[in-house]
Amino acid sequence: MQRRQFIQSVGAGSLVLGTGVSGARAAPAAEHAWKMVTTWPKNFPGLGTGANALAELIGEMSGGRIRIKVYGASELVPAFEVFDAVSRGTVQMGHGAAYYWKGKSEAAQFFSSIPFGMTAQEMNGWLYHGGGLELWTELYAPFGLVPAAAGNTGVQMGGWFNKEINSVADLQGLKMRIPGLGGEVLKRAGGTPVNLPGGELFTSLQSGAIDATEWVGPYNDLAFGLYKAAKYYYYPGFHEPGTTLEAIVNKVALEGLSADLQSIVLNACKVVNLDMLAEYTARNPAALETLLKQHAVDMRPYPDDVIAKLRTLSEEVVAEIAQKDELSQKVFASYQKFLSQAREWTRISEISYLRARDQA
């Protein structure tokens, strides 16, 4: 026994010495040095750090064979040029949200969030086990891109307003930063949607350039200090009930990797997708408590008649997208079929359980 312990201790000592010697040398060059551009401010909590975590995880899982340098919005390309930069091969990877690219294809918005649509859990079910990811891949193929879910914020807040919303009439003329289909719904309700990157929200709201803005939820809204620029905080986030964030990979760059490295990149996206949702679930409650107790934020629900009107308009907007082209019809049909089935299960599982829990 003593002899065995001695041999083990010598072996351990040799290993330490070996590590010390190799540590003195320069780290070997990566087989693949990639760049990732994002639509988020550099190192922004949750969103920006989620992109960082993805890059780090790919590096770790690949044993350093892939090293990815992450650039925040406008560090290398503007926020809304991420799609084109990855498509052209200027960079190998991007991180953002599919609804930013509706100018490329209206159907892209189904892969981020649909007003009054799927929750985060339902989106993951559709993407991974309901044919959604295959359709997403088909949609991005003409642009030379491979998409992957790489984060989710869960149900978002309705947004920050410098005017009260007491009825549908209060939406008339409202200038609000709200992207994607939510913006189109607001437009039909009489408002004016504005698309701004995250880094411009505070100053635009504070200066009066916009009357309202949605961003994400308490965790990110607190980080941006939006409570300093607006009086009212409305919920729920009808426009983004389960916002999937995406990683987009240049197809040529991905196919240039060995099979194991391709698997590492795509499976790292799955890990980050799960972890980001867990992070928001953990951080939002504490941030909301800070907003309400320390900053005395005036938080209000949208009036019932406002929600009813927005729901009706949302159904119209989403149905019209399905008529854009054949692929949009196919995506819409798949999304609606899965949502219809998921809604029934969610009603008798989570919704009924939450009602029972809240009655305790």
N, C-alpha and C positions, 0 to 999 in steps of 0.2 A: 504494500500500500504506500509506504514512504517513498519507495523507488519510483512508483507511478506518479506520485505527486511531484517529485523532483523533476521528472521528465516533462510533465505538463508545465511546470513553472519555467523551465528552460525554454520550452517551446513558446510560451507566452512572451517571455522576454525577448526572444528572437523576433517575434512578430512585431513587438513594439519598436525594436531597433530598426527593423526593415521599414516600418512606417515612417520613422523619423528620417531615414535616409532618403526615401522616395519623396517625402514632403518637402525636402530641400530643393527638389528639382521643379522645373516649370511644369505645370499641368499639361498633359498631352493635348494637342489641338483636336477640336471636335471634328468628327467626320462631316457634320452638317451644321453650318452656322446660319441660323434663320433669323428673320426679323418679323415681329408681330406688331401691327398697328391697331389701335383701338379707337372707338368712338367716345371713350371716357376720359375725363381729366386724369392726369398722371397720378397713380397711387390712390385714387378716390376710393373710400371705404366700400367694400362689397363688390362694386363693379370693376373698378380699376385693379383692386387687389385680387379679384377673381381671375383677371387676365394674367396677373403676375404669378398667381398660384399655378395656373395651367402651364405656363412656361417652365416654372421650377419643377413641377411634377414630371413633365416630359423629359427634362434634363436628368432627373434622378432615376426615373424608370429606364431610361436608355443608357445609364451608366456614363453619361457625359457625351455619348455619341451624337446627340442633338443638343445644341445650345441655342437658346432663343433670347434675343434682346427685345424687350417690350418698349414700345413708344406710346405715350399718351396722345390724346387728341391734339393735333396741330404741331406736335414735335417733329414729325416726319411728313405727314399729310394731314389735311383738315379732317375733322370728324366724319363728315359726310362723303369723303372720298376713299374711305377704307375699302369698300367693295371693289372699286375700279383698280386700286393699287394692287390688291391681291389677284384680281382677274388678269391684269396685265403681266403679273409676275415681277413687279417692282419689289414686292415683298412676298414672303412665302405664306404668311398667315395673318388673319385679322380677328378681332373680337368686337362684337356689337350686337345689334338686334335687327331681325329681318324686316321689320316694318319700315325701317329707314330706306329700304330699297324698293319701295312700291313703284318708283319711276322705272325700274328695270322690269318688274312684273308685279301686277296687282296681287297675284296669288301669294307672293312672298309674305304678305301680312298674316296669313293663316299660321305661319310658323313662328310667330312671336306671340301675339295676343289678339283675340277678337272680342269686341265689346259684348258683354253678357255671355261669353263663351266658356271655354274649358278652364278649370283650375290647374295649378301646377301638377298635381297628381294625375289628373286626367290627360293633360298634355303629354306627360311622360309615357302614360299608357298608350296613347295614340302613336307617338313617335316610335317607341321601341317595340310595340307589339300589335299595333293596329294599322301598319302600312304607311304611317306618316313620314317616317324618315326616308323611305324609298321614293315617295313623291317629292320630297324636298330635294333629294339628290337629283332626281329627274329635272326639276325646275332649274337648278343651278348648273347643270351640265353644259348648256350652251355657252356659259360664261367661263368655263374652265375652272370651276370651283367645286369643292367637296364640302358640304355643310355638316355640322354636328352641334347638338345641343350642348351648351357649355355654361349653364347657370340658369337660375330662376329666382325671381324676387318674391314669388307668391302673390297674393292679392294686394294690389297697391291702394294708395289713398286717392281720393277724388281730386285733391289739389289745394292750392293756396289762393285765396281770393281777396281782393281789396274792395269788394262790394258783396253785399248779402245776396244769396240766392233763395228767394222766398217763393218764386213761381217760375214757370217756363218763360214768362215775359222778361225776367231778369237776365236771360241768356242772350237777348237781342243786343247786338253790337258788342258783345263781350270779346275782347281781344285776349286770347288764351294760348299759351304755349301747350300744344297737345299734338303729338305725332300720330301717324297711322290712321286707322279707321276711326278712332276716337275723334280725331280732328274733323273728319268728314261728317260725323254725327253732329258735332257742335255746329258746323257750318249750316247744316240743314235745320238746326234749331234756331238759327239766326245769328250765331256768333261768328267770330273771325279766328280761325285756327292759325297759329304761328309755329313754325318749326325752327327751334333753336337748339344748339348743343348745350349740354349741361353747364359748361363753364360760363355761359352768358345769362343764366336764369336770374341770378340775384340782382345784378345791375339793371336788367331789363324790367324786372318787377318793381324795384325800388324807384327807378326813374319814371315809371308810368308808361313806358313803351308798351307794356302789356298789363292787362288788368288782373290776370290770373295765370297760374302755371301749375301743371302737374309735374311731378318728378318721379318719385318712387314710393317712399313710405317714411315712417319716422326715423329710421336708422340713417338714411341718406339725406333726408330733409333737414335733420338736425345738423348734420355735418356741413351742409351748405348755408346754414343760418337763415333759412327762408322765413322763419318766424319773425325775423327782424324787418322783413320787407312786405309782409301781408298780415291782414287782421284775422282772417277766417280760414279754418282748416276743415275741408269737407270730406265726407266719406259716404259710400264706398267707392272704390275705383272701378266703376262699371266698365271703363274702357280697357282696363288691363287686369283681368281677374287671375292671371297666372302667366306672367311674362317670361317666355323662354328667351334666353340670350344665346347667341350663336358664336361658334368658332367657324371661320371659313378658311379652307386650306387650298392653295393653288394646286390644281390636280397634277400638273407636271412635276411639281416639287414633291408631292406626296408619293407619286408613283416612282420617283427617283430614289425612294428609300427601300431598304430591304423589307421583306414581309413582316419580320418581327417589329421593326421600327414603325411601320405603318399601323400595326395593331396597337403599339404603345401610344401613338399620337391620338388615335380615335378612342381608345379606352381611357386615356387620361381625361379626355373631354367628359366622359360619363362620370368619372369620379368628381370632377369639378362641378358638374351639373348638380349632383346630389349635395355636395358640400355647401354650395352657395345657398341653396334653399334652406339648409339647416342653419346656416349663419344668419339669414334674415329672420328665420323663425325665432332664433335666440336673441338677436339684437333689437328687433322692432319693439318688443314690449318695454324694455328698459328705456329706449329712446322716447317712446310715447309718454312714459311716466315723467321723464325729464321735461318734455315740452309742456305737459299739462301742469305739473307741480312747480317747476322752477321758472318757467317762462309764461305761465298763465295763458296759454294758447286757447283761443275760442274755437273749440272743435264742435262741428255740427253735422248731422246727417242731411243728405239731400232730401228735400220734401218728396212725399210719395208721388205727387203729380209730375214732378220733374223726372223722377226715375221712370215712371210709366211712359212719358213722352220719349225719353232717351232710348228706352227699350224698343219702342215701336220704330223709331228712326234707325236704330242699329240693325234690326231685322231687314229693313229695306236696303240699307247700304251693303250688308253682307250678301244678300241675295243677288244684288246687281253685279257684284264682282264675279259671281259664278257665270255670268253671261259674257264675260270679256273674251274668252277663248276656250278652246277645248281642254287645255291643261287646267285652267282655272275651274272649269266645270268638274273635272275629275277630283281635284283637291277639295273643292267644296262638298262634293258628294261623300267623299271619305270622311271629312271632318264632321259633317252633320250626322252621318250614320253612327260614328263613334260617340259623339256627344249625346245623341238620343239614348243610346244604350247606357252610357255612363251616368246620365242624369237620373235614370230610374234607380240605379244602384246607389248613387250618392244620396238620393233622397231617403232611402230606407236604411242606409248605413250611417254615414257621417252626420247628415242633417238631423236625423231622428236621435242619434246619440247625443249630439251637442245640445239639442233641446232638453233632453233628459238630464244631462249634466248641469245645465244652467238653472234648472229648476231646483236643484239640491240646495 
